Amino acid sequence: MGIMQLRVDVSPRMSTEVFRRLHAIAEVSQLRVRSGAVQDDAQDVIEWCISEEALENCLELLSEYSDVSIQEIRPVGIQDSSMLTRHERNTLMWANQLAQAQNSSFFSLTYGVFIVVAVILAAIAVLTDSAILVVGAMVVGPDFAPVAALCTGVAFKERSLIVRSLCTLWGGYLLATVVVTLLACIALYLGLFTPLDVLGARPQTGFIWRPNIWSFLVAVLAGAVGVWALDTHQSSALIGVFISVTTIPAVGNLALGIAIGSSEEMVGSAAQLVINVLGMCVAGIVMLLIQRALWRANVQSLKDSGALSS
């Protein structure tokens, strides 16, 4: 789905013919020729952009000419998108969205470390009833990446991406729960905290294990904004997403609940986690499906008008 940029050197006697044949390819855009641009060899330079799907056919065409020398083939990045048409920019956006989702769907050492550290911070926030630490844990938490990858997998109907994202997301939560539960048991044995620190009044962090309709609504808004921010590369908006959802704090509270044997804390925390993940996924999937539908409608409109080859 990507867009490729090509640059070739061609002899002046053949440049007109090569230019004409490239111009006849519907997927070619931004086609231009610079006569005598290669001064030493008195060669012309032809540059153009083409969809990745049509690249092979284009290369076959170029192979017919012995005096055409390919100098550059590279994917067009976001920083180059000003040179593209609106359709090409949309195509490039979806290609980058899928590539980013593929990368985010894999469980890595970095992901594991970050989610464990985030849940440790969340557990400490619960024990100290610190709202500031809750926010810090949310920011450190990396779990929105596989959530976004999961939404993308559903939108693109990529089964392997869906499965991998689910494994990374819930595998990370499971890893963090196990590690922090063990650490909490050790801390409890050493007398660093008591069950009352978890079960007592916590005006700043009590909301973590008490989900309600607002938890779901916040997660829905966060999921929609998060996916939109990824699509439009608005990284600053993602910070708001991270500190809105209560996934990481819920895992921290769950681990403490297991350590002290409180079924109420465990059930409430697990419910909060599921509600937040569900809200983000539903909103993210709907947002991407709407965007995909609008993109397809635009593509069909271009095809109907003859501006885009079918």
Secondary structure, DSSP 8 states (H G I E B T S, - for coil): --EEEEEEEE-HHHHHHHHHHHHT-TTEEEEEEEEEEETTTTEEEEEEEEEGGGHHHHHHHHTT-TTEEEEEEEE--GGGGGGS-HHHHHHHHHHHHHHHHHHHTS--HHHHHHHHHHHHHHHHHHHHT-HHHHHHHHHH--THHHHHHHHHHHHHT-HHHHHHHHHHHHHHHHHHHHHHHHHHHHHHHTTS--HHHHHS--TTTGGGG---HHHHHHHHHHHHHHHHHHHHT-HHHHHHHHTT--HHHHHHHHHHHHHHT-HHHHHHHHHHHHHHHHHHHHHHHHHHHHHHHHHHHHHHHHHHHTSS--
